Amino acid sequence: MKLISWNVNGLRAVFNKGFEDIFKEINANIFCIQETKMQEGQLELNFNEYNIYLNSAVRKGYSGTAVFTKQKPITITKGIGIEKHDTEGRVLTLEFEKFYLVNCYTPNSQRELTRLEYRVEWEKDFRNYLKKLDSIKPVILCGDLNVAHEEIDLKNPKSNRGNAGFTDEERVEMTNLLNSGFVDSFRYLYPEKTDSYSWWSYMGRAREKNVGWRIDYFIVSEKIKENIVDAKIHPEIFGSDHCPVELEINF
């Protein structure tokens, strides 16, 4: 089974950059998108093989998640059941026979860390949500989680320490998630692999120089880590400031 996750930085925008061709070429079983920046009905989505589900933010042109899946899910859940977290369309959960798929666009702590306190609160509530699902059946979590976990996960760790996405608080919360029964699929397979990033600033030719961050993940329940076949990052695919990440897993 092939799963893709991609923060497209605006689904309507990426449609003008060859998204349909990329989508068809990848031919994933499940294709998850973050930062759709659209409401339902604002874009005609004709992907005949796929069932399409969206969770849009109340605020127009902001945040939002979507899942395209060949297999119809048993249930679809928008949000995590906590009102203050669920107005921005950040979480979309699909239940399948053998696992839960959770597509997530984690809140950014923002410049000057104006949202860091909220971010830490979000992390705790979201972790509890995942653990609850995991107690029922295994979880595959994917998305833009807005944190580079370790120094190996960004090009310039020393100069970025304390910046949004690489604060001690955010990194500790990622550690807490992994310690509560989950595995970062990419690091599980490639613990020492360097220069592997999924996001680059638009400034200073960062992508051309590969001055990036790995902030997009597939995280799975520890109980299914042996099912992982491969985890990939696709920097060759353009259209956004992020590139797609991939998980291949067997059940």
DRENPA-3360 file (N, C-alpha, C; in nm, 2 decimals, always signed):
BEGIN
1 = MKLISWNV = +0.08/-0.12/+0.00/+0.00/+0.00/+0.00/+0.09/+0.12/+0.00 ~ +0.06/+0.22/-0.09/+0.14/+0.34/-0.10/+0.05/+0.46/-0.05 ~ +0.11/+0.53/+0.04/+0.05/+0.65/+0.09/+0.14/+0.77/+0.07 ~ +0.08/+0.88/+0.03/+0.15/+1.01/+0.01/+0.09/+1.12/+0.10 ~ +0.18/+1.21/+0.14/+0.14/+1.32/+0.22/+0.21/+1.44/+0.16 ~ +0.14/+1.55/+0.14/+0.19/+1.67/+0.08/+0.12/+1.80/+0.13 ~ +0.20/+1.89/+0.18/+0.15/+2.02/+0.21/+0.16/+2.10/+0.08 ~ +0.05/+2.13/+0.01/+0.05/+2.19/-0.12/+0.05/+2.34/-0.12;
9 = NGLRAVFN = +0.04/+2.40/+0.00/+0.04/+2.55/+0.01/-0.07/+2.61/-0.08 ~ -0.19/+2.55/-0.08/-0.30/+2.60/-0.16/-0.33/+2.51/-0.27 ~ -0.44/+2.43/-0.25/-0.47/+2.33/-0.35/-0.51/+2.39/-0.49 ~ -0.58/+2.50/-0.49/-0.61/+2.57/-0.61/-0.49/+2.62/-0.68 ~ -0.39/+2.67/-0.61/-0.27/+2.72/-0.67/-0.19/+2.61/-0.73 ~ -0.18/+2.49/-0.66/-0.09/+2.38/-0.71/-0.16/+2.31/-0.83 ~ -0.29/+2.33/-0.85/-0.36/+2.28/-0.97/-0.31/+2.34/-1.09 ~ -0.26/+2.47/-1.08/-0.20/+2.54/-1.19/-0.05/+2.51/-1.22;
17 = KGFEDIFK = +0.00/+2.42/-1.13/+0.14/+2.38/-1.14/+0.16/+2.23/-1.17 ~ +0.06/+2.17/-1.24/+0.07/+2.03/-1.28/+0.03/+1.93/-1.18 ~ -0.05/+1.97/-1.08/-0.09/+1.87/-0.97/-0.15/+1.75/-1.03 ~ -0.25/+1.76/-1.12/-0.32/+1.65/-1.17/-0.22/+1.54/-1.23 ~ -0.13/+1.59/-1.31/-0.03/+1.50/-1.37/+0.05/+1.43/-1.26 ~ +0.10/+1.50/-1.16/+0.18/+1.45/-1.05/+0.10/+1.34/-0.98 ~ -0.03/+1.38/-0.95/-0.12/+1.29/-0.87/-0.14/+1.16/-0.94 ~ -0.16/+1.16/-1.07/-0.19/+1.04/-1.15/-0.06/+0.96/-1.17;
25 = EINANIFC = +0.06/+1.03/-1.18/+0.18/+0.95/-1.19/+0.22/+0.88/-1.06 ~ +0.20/+0.94/-0.95/+0.23/+0.88/-0.82/+0.14/+0.76/-0.80 ~ +0.01/+0.77/-0.83/-0.09/+0.66/-0.82/-0.09/+0.59/-0.68 ~ -0.11/+0.68/-0.58/-0.11/+0.63/-0.44/-0.24/+0.57/-0.41 ~ -0.24/+0.48/-0.32/-0.37/+0.42/-0.26/-0.44/+0.53/-0.18 ~ -0.36/+0.61/-0.11/-0.42/+0.72/-0.03/-0.33/+0.84/-0.04 ~ -0.39/+0.95/-0.07/-0.31/+1.08/-0.10/-0.37/+1.18/+0.00 ~ -0.28/+1.22/+0.09/-0.32/+1.32/+0.19/-0.26/+1.46/+0.16;
33 = IQETKMQE = -0.34/+1.56/+0.18/-0.30/+1.70/+0.15/-0.32/+1.79/+0.28 ~ -0.23/+1.87/+0.30/-0.24/+1.98/+0.40/-0.24/+2.11/+0.34 ~ -0.29/+2.21/+0.41/-0.30/+2.35/+0.37/-0.37/+2.36/+0.23 ~ -0.49/+2.31/+0.23/-0.57/+2.32/+0.11/-0.62/+2.46/+0.08 ~ -0.63/+2.54/+0.18/-0.67/+2.69/+0.17/-0.80/+2.71/+0.09 ~ -0.89/+2.62/+0.10/-1.02/+2.63/+0.03/-1.14/+2.57/+0.10 ~ -1.25/+2.61/+0.06/-1.38/+2.55/+0.11/-1.43/+2.45/+0.01 ~ -1.51/+2.36/+0.05/-1.57/+2.26/-0.04/-1.65/+2.33/-0.15;
41 = GQLELNFN = -1.63/+2.28/-0.28/-1.70/+2.34/-0.39/-1.62/+2.45/-0.46 ~ -1.51/+2.49/-0.41/-1.43/+2.60/-0.47/-1.34/+2.54/-0.59 ~ -1.33/+2.41/-0.60/-1.25/+2.35/-0.70/-1.31/+2.22/-0.74 ~ -1.32/+2.20/-0.87/-1.38/+2.08/-0.92/-1.27/+1.97/-0.92 ~ -1.30/+1.87/-0.84/-1.20/+1.76/-0.82/-1.26/+1.63/-0.88 ~ -1.21/+1.60/-1.00/-1.25/+1.48/-1.07/-1.14/+1.38/-1.07 ~ -1.14/+1.29/-0.98/-1.05/+1.18/-0.97/-1.13/+1.05/-0.95 ~ -1.16/+0.99/-1.07/-1.27/+0.89/-1.07/-1.24/+0.77/-0.98;
49 = EYNIYLNS = -1.12/+0.73/-0.96/-1.09/+0.62/-0.88/-1.10/+0.65/-0.73 ~ -1.11/+0.77/-0.69/-1.09/+0.81/-0.55/-1.21/+0.87/-0.49 ~ -1.23/+0.83/-0.36/-1.32/+0.90/-0.27/-1.25/+1.02/-0.21 ~ -1.31/+1.14/-0.21/-1.24/+1.26/-0.17/-1.32/+1.32/-0.04 ~ -1.24/+1.35/+0.06/-1.29/+1.41/+0.18/-1.21/+1.53/+0.22 ~ -1.28/+1.64/+0.26/-1.21/+1.76/+0.30/-1.26/+1.80/+0.44 ~ -1.16/+1.87/+0.51/-1.19/+1.93/+0.63/-1.14/+2.08/+0.62 ~ -1.23/+2.17/+0.59/-1.19/+2.31/+0.57/-1.20/+2.39/+0.69;
57 = AVRKGYSG = -1.11/+2.49/+0.70/-1.11/+2.59/+0.81/-1.24/+2.68/+0.80 ~ -1.29/+2.72/+0.91/-1.40/+2.82/+0.91/-1.35/+2.95/+0.84 ~ -1.23/+2.99/+0.87/-1.17/+3.11/+0.80/-1.14/+3.07/+0.66 ~ -1.18/+3.15/+0.56/-1.16/+3.11/+0.42/-1.02/+3.14/+0.38 ~ -0.97/+3.05/+0.29/-0.83/+3.07/+0.24/-0.72/+3.03/+0.34 ~ -0.75/+2.95/+0.44/-0.66/+2.92/+0.55/-0.66/+2.77/+0.58 ~ -0.54/+2.72/+0.61/-0.53/+2.59/+0.66/-0.61/+2.48/+0.58 ~ -0.66/+2.38/+0.64/-0.74/+2.28/+0.57/-0.67/+2.16/+0.53;
65 = TAVFTKQK = -0.74/+2.04/+0.54/-0.68/+1.91/+0.50/-0.78/+1.84/+0.40 ~ -0.72/+1.75/+0.33/-0.80/+1.66/+0.24/-0.74/+1.53/+0.22 ~ -0.82/+1.43/+0.20/-0.77/+1.29/+0.17/-0.84/+1.24/+0.05 ~ -0.76/+1.18/-0.04/-0.81/+1.11/-0.16/-0.78/+0.96/-0.14 ~ -0.87/+0.88/-0.14/-0.85/+0.74/-0.11/-0.93/+0.65/-0.21 ~ -0.86/+0.55/-0.26/-0.92/+0.45/-0.35/-1.02/+0.36/-0.27 ~ -0.98/+0.33/-0.15/-1.07/+0.24/-0.07/-1.16/+0.33/+0.02 ~ -1.28/+0.30/+0.02/-1.38/+0.38/+0.10/-1.36/+0.35/+0.25;
73 = PITITKGI = -1.35/+0.45/+0.33/-1.33/+0.43/+0.47/-1.46/+0.39/+0.54 ~ -1.44/+0.33/+0.66/-1.56/+0.29/+0.74/-1.62/+0.41/+0.80 ~ -1.54/+0.50/+0.86/-1.59/+0.63/+0.92/-1.49/+0.74/+0.88 ~ -1.54/+0.86/+0.88/-1.47/+0.99/+0.86/-1.49/+1.08/+0.98 ~ -1.38/+1.13/+1.04/-1.40/+1.22/+1.15/-1.32/+1.35/+1.12 ~ -1.39/+1.46/+1.14/-1.32/+1.59/+1.12/-1.29/+1.65/+1.26 ~ -1.16/+1.68/+1.28/-1.11/+1.73/+1.41/-1.09/+1.63/+1.51 ~ -1.06/+1.67/+1.63/-1.03/+1.58/+1.74/-1.13/+1.58/+1.86;
81 = GIEKHDTE = -1.24/+1.65/+1.83/-1.34/+1.66/+1.93/-1.33/+1.76/+2.04 ~ -1.24/+1.86/+2.01/-1.22/+1.97/+2.11/-1.24/+2.10/+2.03 ~ -1.34/+2.17/+2.06/-1.39/+2.28/+1.98/-1.28/+2.39/+1.95 ~ -1.20/+2.42/+2.05/-1.10/+2.53/+2.02/-0.99/+2.49/+1.93 ~ -0.98/+2.36/+1.90/-0.88/+2.30/+1.81/-0.94/+2.28/+1.67 ~ -1.07/+2.27/+1.66/-1.14/+2.21/+1.55/-1.20/+2.31/+1.45 ~ -1.16/+2.44/+1.46/-1.22/+2.54/+1.36/-1.13/+2.56/+1.24 ~ -1.01/+2.51/+1.25/-0.91/+2.54/+1.14/-0.89/+2.42/+1.04;
89 = GRVLTLEF = -0.97/+2.32/+1.05/-0.96/+2.21/+0.95/-0.83/+2.13/+0.95 ~ -0.77/+2.12/+1.07/-0.63/+2.07/+1.07/-0.62/+1.91/+1.08 ~ -0.73/+1.85/+1.12/-0.72/+1.70/+1.13/-0.84/+1.63/+1.06 ~ -0.80/+1.53/+0.99/-0.90/+1.45/+0.92/-0.87/+1.30/+0.94 ~ -0.95/+1.23/+1.00/-0.93/+1.09/+1.04/-1.02/+1.00/+0.96 ~ -0.96/+0.90/+0.89/-1.04/+0.80/+0.82/-1.01/+0.66/+0.88 ~ -1.11/+0.59/+0.92/-1.10/+0.46/+0.97/-1.11/+0.35/+0.86 ~ -1.01/+0.26/+0.86/-1.02/+0.15/+0.77/-1.02/+0.02/+0.85;
97 = EKFYLVNC = -1.03/-0.09/+0.78/-1.05/-0.22/+0.85/-0.93/-0.24/+0.95 ~ -0.81/-0.22/+0.91/-0.69/-0.26/+0.99/-0.62/-0.14/+1.05 ~ -0.66/-0.02/+1.02/-0.59/+0.10/+1.08/-0.67/+0.23/+1.07 ~ -0.63/+0.32/+1.15/-0.68/+0.46/+1.14/-0.57/+0.54/+1.06 ~ -0.62/+0.62/+0.96/-0.53/+0.72/+0.90/-0.57/+0.85/+0.95 ~ -0.47/+0.93/+1.00/-0.49/+1.06/+1.06/-0.40/+1.16/+0.98 ~ -0.47/+1.25/+0.91/-0.40/+1.35/+0.82/-0.40/+1.48/+0.90 ~ -0.28/+1.53/+0.93/-0.27/+1.65/+1.02/-0.19/+1.76/+0.97;
105 = YTPNSQRE = -0.24/+1.88/+0.99/-0.16/+2.00/+0.96/-0.14/+2.08/+1.10 ~ -0.03/+2.05/+1.16/-0.01/+2.10/+1.30/+0.01/+2.26/+1.30 ~ -0.05/+2.32/+1.40/-0.04/+2.47/+1.40/+0.11/+2.51/+1.41 ~ +0.14/+2.62/+1.34/+0.27/+2.68/+1.35/+0.28/+2.77/+1.47 ~ +0.40/+2.77/+1.53/+0.42/+2.85/+1.65/+0.43/+3.00/+1.62 ~ +0.45/+3.03/+1.49/+0.46/+3.17/+1.44/+0.59/+3.24/+1.48 ~ +0.61/+3.35/+1.40/+0.73/+3.43/+1.44/+0.71/+3.49/+1.57 ~ +0.82/+3.51/+1.64/+0.81/+3.56/+1.78/+0.74/+3.46/+1.87;
113 = LTRLEYRV = +0.71/+3.34/+1.82/+0.66/+3.23/+1.90/+0.52/+3.27/+1.97 ~ +0.45/+3.35/+1.90/+0.32/+3.41/+1.95/+0.22/+3.30/+1.98 ~ +0.24/+3.18/+1.91/+0.14/+3.07/+1.93/+0.20/+2.95/+1.99 ~ +0.32/+2.96/+2.05/+0.39/+2.85/+2.11/+0.31/+2.79/+2.22 ~ +0.26/+2.87/+2.31/+0.18/+2.82/+2.43/+0.06/+2.74/+2.38 ~ -0.01/+2.79/+2.28/-0.12/+2.72/+2.22/-0.07/+2.59/+2.16 ~ +0.04/+2.60/+2.09/+0.09/+2.48/+2.02/+0.12/+2.37/+2.11 ~ +0.18/+2.40/+2.23/+0.21/+2.29/+2.33/+0.08/+2.23/+2.38;
121 = EWEKDFRN = -0.02/+2.31/+2.40/-0.15/+2.26/+2.45/-0.21/+2.17/+2.34 ~ -0.20/+2.22/+2.21/-0.25/+2.13/+2.10/-0.18/+2.00/+2.10 ~ -0.05/+2.00/+2.11/+0.03/+1.88/+2.11/-0.02/+1.77/+2.21 ~ -0.05/+1.82/+2.33/-0.09/+1.73/+2.44/-0.23/+1.67/+2.41 ~ -0.32/+1.76/+2.36/-0.45/+1.71/+2.33/-0.45/+1.62/+2.21 ~ -0.37/+1.65/+2.11/-0.36/+1.57/+1.99/-0.30/+1.43/+2.02 ~ -0.20/+1.43/+2.10/-0.13/+1.31/+2.14/-0.23/+1.22/+2.22 ~ -0.31/+1.27/+2.30/-0.42/+1.19/+2.37/-0.52/+1.14/+2.27;
129 = YLKKLDSI = -0.55/+1.22/+2.17/-0.64/+1.17/+2.07/-0.58/+1.05/+1.99 ~ -0.45/+1.06/+1.96/-0.39/+0.95/+1.89/-0.38/+0.82/+1.97 ~ -0.35/+0.84/+2.10/-0.33/+0.73/+2.19/-0.47/+0.66/+2.21 ~ -0.58/+0.73/+2.21/-0.71/+0.67/+2.22/-0.74/+0.59/+2.10 ~ -0.71/+0.64/+1.98/-0.73/+0.56/+1.85/-0.64/+0.44/+1.86 ~ -0.52/+0.46/+1.90/-0.42/+0.35/+1.90/-0.46/+0.23/+1.99 ~ -0.54/+0.26/+2.09/-0.59/+0.16/+2.18/-0.70/+0.07/+2.12 ~ -0.75/+0.12/+2.00/-0.86/+0.05/+1.93/-0.79/-0.03/+1.81;
137 = KPVILCGD = -0.72/+0.04/+1.73/-0.64/-0.03/+1.62/-0.53/+0.06/+1.58 ~ -0.43/+0.01/+1.51/-0.31/+0.09/+1.48/-0.34/+0.22/+1.40 ~ -0.25/+0.31/+1.42/-0.26/+0.44/+1.36/-0.15/+0.47/+1.26 ~ -0.18/+0.53/+1.15/-0.09/+0.59/+1.06/-0.12/+0.74/+1.06 ~ -0.02/+0.82/+1.11/-0.03/+0.96/+1.12/+0.05/+1.02/+1.01 ~ +0.00/+1.11/+0.93/+0.09/+1.18/+0.83/+0.06/+1.33/+0.83 ~ +0.15/+1.41/+0.78/+0.12/+1.55/+0.76/+0.24/+1.64/+0.78 ~ +0.21/+1.77/+0.77/+0.31/+1.87/+0.81/+0.29/+1.89/+0.96;
145 = LNVAHEEI = +0.39/+1.84/+1.03/+0.38/+1.85/+1.18/+0.46/+1.97/+1.23 ~ +0.51/+2.05/+1.14/+0.57/+2.18/+1.18/+0.68/+2.17/+1.29 ~ +0.76/+2.06/+1.28/+0.87/+2.05/+1.38/+0.98/+1.97/+1.31 ~ +1.10/+2.02/+1.32/+1.22/+1.93/+1.29/+1.26/+1.87/+1.42 ~ +1.25/+1.74/+1.43/+1.27/+1.67/+1.56/+1.41/+1.68/+1.61 ~ +1.51/+1.64/+1.53/+1.65/+1.64/+1.58/+1.73/+1.73/+1.49 ~ +1.86/+1.75/+1.53/+1.95/+1.84/+1.45/+1.97/+1.79/+1.31 ~ +1.96/+1.65/+1.30/+1.98/+1.59/+1.16/+1.87/+1.63/+1.07;
153 = DLKNPKSN = +1.76/+1.68/+1.12/+1.64/+1.71/+1.04/+1.63/+1.85/+0.98 ~ +1.74/+1.93/+1.00/+1.74/+2.06/+0.93/+1.89/+2.09/+0.91 ~ +1.90/+2.18/+0.81/+2.04/+2.21/+0.76/+2.12/+2.29/+0.86 ~ +2.06/+2.39/+0.92/+2.13/+2.48/+1.01/+2.07/+2.48/+1.15 ~ +2.09/+2.37/+1.23/+2.03/+2.36/+1.36/+2.07/+2.46/+1.46 ~ +2.20/+2.50/+1.46/+2.25/+2.59/+1.56/+2.19/+2.73/+1.55 ~ +2.18/+2.78/+1.43/+2.13/+2.91/+1.41/+1.98/+2.92/+1.42 ~ +1.91/+2.80/+1.41/+1.77/+2.80/+1.41/+1.71/+2.75/+1.55;
161 = RGNAGFTD = +1.80/+2.72/+1.64/+1.75/+2.67/+1.77/+1.67/+2.79/+1.84 ~ +1.55/+2.75/+1.88/+1.46/+2.85/+1.94/+1.36/+2.92/+1.84 ~ +1.38/+2.89/+1.71/+1.29/+2.95/+1.61/+1.17/+2.85/+1.60 ~ +1.06/+2.91/+1.55/+0.94/+2.82/+1.53/+0.97/+2.70/+1.45 ~ +0.93/+2.58/+1.50/+0.96/+2.46/+1.43/+1.09/+2.39/+1.49 ~ +1.16/+2.46/+1.57/+1.28/+2.40/+1.63/+1.31/+2.46/+1.77 ~ +1.20/+2.48/+1.84/+1.21/+2.52/+1.98/+1.22/+2.39/+2.06 ~ +1.28/+2.40/+2.18/+1.30/+2.29/+2.27/+1.16/+2.23/+2.30;
169 = EERVEMTN = +1.06/+2.32/+2.32/+0.92/+2.28/+2.36/+0.86/+2.19/+2.25 ~ +0.87/+2.23/+2.12/+0.81/+2.15/+2.01/+0.89/+2.02/+2.00 ~ +1.02/+2.02/+2.01/+1.09/+1.90/+1.99/+1.06/+1.80/+2.10 ~ +1.05/+1.85/+2.23/+1.01/+1.76/+2.34/+0.88/+1.70/+2.32 ~ +0.78/+1.77/+2.26/+0.65/+1.72/+2.24/+0.65/+1.61/+2.13 ~ +0.74/+1.62/+2.03/+0.76/+1.52/+1.93/+0.82/+1.39/+2.00 ~ +0.92/+1.41/+2.08/+0.98/+1.30/+2.16/+0.87/+1.23/+2.24 ~ +0.79/+1.31/+2.31/+0.68/+1.25/+2.39/+0.58/+1.17/+2.31;
177 = LLNSGFVD = +0.55/+1.22/+2.19/+0.46/+1.14/+2.10/+0.53/+1.01/+2.07 ~ +0.65/+1.01/+2.02/+0.72/+0.89/+1.98/+0.74/+0.79/+2.10 ~ +0.76/+0.85/+2.22/+0.77/+0.76/+2.34/+0.64/+0.70/+2.39 ~ +0.53/+0.75/+2.33/+0.40/+0.70/+2.38/+0.35/+0.59/+2.28 ~ +0.44/+0.53/+2.20/+0.40/+0.41/+2.13/+0.40/+0.43/+1.98 ~ +0.48/+0.53/+1.93/+0.47/+0.56/+1.78/+0.62/+0.57/+1.73 ~ +0.63/+0.55/+1.60/+0.76/+0.54/+1.53/+0.76/+0.64/+1.41 ~ +0.86/+0.72/+1.40/+0.89/+0.80/+1.28/+0.94/+0.71/+1.17;
185 = SFRYLYPE = +0.86/+0.68/+1.07/+0.89/+0.58/+0.97/+1.02/+0.61/+0.90 ~ +1.05/+0.73/+0.86/+1.17/+0.76/+0.79/+1.30/+0.74/+0.87 ~ +1.29/+0.78/+1.00/+1.41/+0.76/+1.08/+1.42/+0.62/+1.13 ~ +1.31/+0.55/+1.13/+1.32/+0.40/+1.17/+1.40/+0.33/+1.06 ~ +1.38/+0.37/+0.94/+1.46/+0.30/+0.83/+1.59/+0.36/+0.80 ~ +1.60/+0.50/+0.82/+1.72/+0.57/+0.78/+1.77/+0.66/+0.90 ~ +1.81/+0.60/+1.01/+1.84/+0.68/+1.13/+1.96/+0.78/+1.11 ~ +2.05/+0.76/+1.01/+2.16/+0.85/+1.00/+2.16/+0.93/+0.87;
193 = KTDSYSWW = +2.05/+0.92/+0.79/+2.05/+0.98/+0.66/+2.04/+1.14/+0.68 ~ +2.13/+1.20/+0.61/+2.14/+1.35/+0.62/+2.09/+1.42/+0.49 ~ +2.07/+1.55/+0.50/+2.04/+1.63/+0.39/+1.90/+1.58/+0.32 ~ +1.81/+1.53/+0.41/+1.69/+1.48/+0.36/+1.58/+1.57/+0.42 ~ +1.53/+1.66/+0.33/+1.43/+1.76/+0.38/+1.31/+1.76/+0.30 ~ +1.20/+1.82/+0.36/+1.07/+1.82/+0.29/+1.01/+1.96/+0.28 ~ +1.08/+2.06/+0.33/+1.04/+2.20/+0.32/+1.16/+2.29/+0.31 ~ +1.15/+2.39/+0.22/+1.25/+2.49/+0.20/+1.19/+2.63/+0.19;
201 = SYMGRARE = +1.25/+2.73/+0.25/+1.21/+2.86/+0.24/+1.21/+2.91/+0.10 ~ +1.12/+3.00/+0.06/+1.13/+3.06/-0.07/+1.24/+3.16/-0.08 ~ +1.30/+3.20/+0.03/+1.41/+3.30/+0.03/+1.55/+3.24/+0.00 ~ +1.63/+3.32/-0.06/+1.78/+3.28/-0.07/+1.81/+3.15/-0.15 ~ +1.72/+3.12/-0.24/+1.75/+3.00/-0.32/+1.77/+2.88/-0.23 ~ +1.69/+2.87/-0.13/+1.71/+2.76/-0.03/+1.69/+2.62/-0.09 ~ +1.59/+2.61/-0.17/+1.57/+2.47/-0.23/+1.68/+2.43/-0.32 ~ +1.72/+2.53/-0.40/+1.83/+2.50/-0.49/+1.96/+2.46/-0.42;
209 = KNVGWRID = +1.98/+2.52/-0.30/+2.10/+2.48/-0.22/+2.07/+2.37/-0.12 ~ +1.95/+2.32/-0.12/+1.90/+2.22/-0.02/+1.93/+2.26/+0.12 ~ +1.89/+2.39/+0.15/+1.90/+2.44/+0.29/+1.75/+2.42/+0.34 ~ +1.72/+2.30/+0.39/+1.58/+2.27/+0.42/+1.56/+2.22/+0.56 ~ +1.44/+2.18/+0.58/+1.39/+2.12/+0.71/+1.31/+1.99/+0.68 ~ +1.32/+1.89/+0.76/+1.22/+1.78/+0.75/+1.12/+1.79/+0.85 ~ +1.00/+1.84/+0.80/+0.89/+1.87/+0.90/+0.76/+1.79/+0.86 ~ +0.77/+1.71/+0.75/+0.66/+1.63/+0.70/+0.69/+1.49/+0.73;
217 = YFIVSEKI = +0.59/+1.42/+0.79/+0.62/+1.29/+0.84/+0.51/+1.18/+0.81 ~ +0.55/+1.06/+0.81/+0.46/+0.95/+0.84/+0.50/+0.88/+0.97 ~ +0.41/+0.88/+1.06/+0.44/+0.83/+1.19/+0.34/+0.71/+1.22 ~ +0.39/+0.60/+1.26/+0.30/+0.48/+1.27/+0.30/+0.42/+1.41 ~ +0.20/+0.36/+1.45/+0.20/+0.28/+1.58/+0.31/+0.19/+1.58 ~ +0.38/+0.18/+1.69/+0.49/+0.09/+1.71/+0.46/-0.05/+1.68 ~ +0.34/-0.09/+1.70/+0.29/-0.23/+1.68/+0.29/-0.27/+1.53 ~ +0.30/-0.17/+1.44/+0.30/-0.21/+1.30/+0.43/-0.16/+1.23;
225 = KENIVDAK = +0.53/-0.13/+1.31/+0.66/-0.08/+1.25/+0.72/-0.19/+1.16 ~ +0.70/-0.31/+1.19/+0.76/-0.42/+1.11/+0.69/-0.43/+0.97 ~ +0.57/-0.36/+0.96/+0.50/-0.37/+0.83/+0.55/-0.26/+0.73 ~ +0.63/-0.17/+0.78/+0.69/-0.07/+0.69/+0.78/-0.13/+0.59 ~ +0.75/-0.10/+0.46/+0.84/-0.14/+0.35/+0.94/-0.04/+0.32 ~ +0.90/+0.09/+0.30/+0.99/+0.20/+0.27/+0.92/+0.33/+0.31 ~ +1.01/+0.43/+0.33/+0.97/+0.57/+0.35/+1.05/+0.66/+0.26 ~ +0.99/+0.74/+0.19/+1.06/+0.83/+0.09/+1.03/+0.97/+0.10;
233 = IHPEIFGS = +1.12/+1.06/+0.06/+1.09/+1.20/+0.04/+1.12/+1.23/-0.11 ~ +1.03/+1.32/-0.16/+1.04/+1.34/-0.31/+1.07/+1.49/-0.34 ~ +1.20/+1.53/-0.32/+1.24/+1.66/-0.35/+1.23/+1.70/-0.50 ~ +1.22/+1.60/-0.58/+1.22/+1.62/-0.73/+1.08/+1.67/-0.77 ~ +0.98/+1.67/-0.68/+0.85/+1.71/-0.72/+0.83/+1.85/-0.66 ~ +0.79/+1.94/-0.76/+0.78/+2.09/-0.72/+0.63/+2.12/-0.72 ~ +0.60/+2.25/-0.69/+0.46/+2.30/-0.69/+0.43/+2.37/-0.56 ~ +0.51/+2.34/-0.46/+0.49/+2.40/-0.32/+0.62/+2.42/-0.26;
241 = DHCPVELE = +0.62/+2.49/-0.15/+0.75/+2.50/-0.07/+0.78/+2.37/+0.01 ~ +0.68/+2.28/+0.01/+0.70/+2.15/+0.06/+0.71/+2.05/-0.05 ~ +0.77/+1.93/-0.03/+0.76/+1.83/-0.13/+0.68/+1.71/-0.07 ~ +0.63/+1.62/-0.15/+0.56/+1.50/-0.09/+0.65/+1.41/-0.02 ~ +0.59/+1.34/+0.08/+0.66/+1.23/+0.15/+0.57/+1.11/+0.13 ~ +0.64/+0.99/+0.14/+0.57/+0.87/+0.10/+0.60/+0.76/+0.21 ~ +0.50/+0.68/+0.23/+0.51/+0.56/+0.31/+0.46/+0.44/+0.23 ~ +0.54/+0.33/+0.22/+0.49/+0.21/+0.17/+0.48/+0.11/+0.28;
249 = INF = +0.36/+0.05/+0.30/+0.34/-0.04/+0.42/+0.25/-0.15/+0.37 ~ +0.27/-0.27/+0.43/+0.19/-0.39/+0.40/+0.11/-0.42/+0.53 ~ -0.01/-0.48/+0.50/-0.09/-0.53/+0.61/-0.13/-0.67/+0.58;
% end
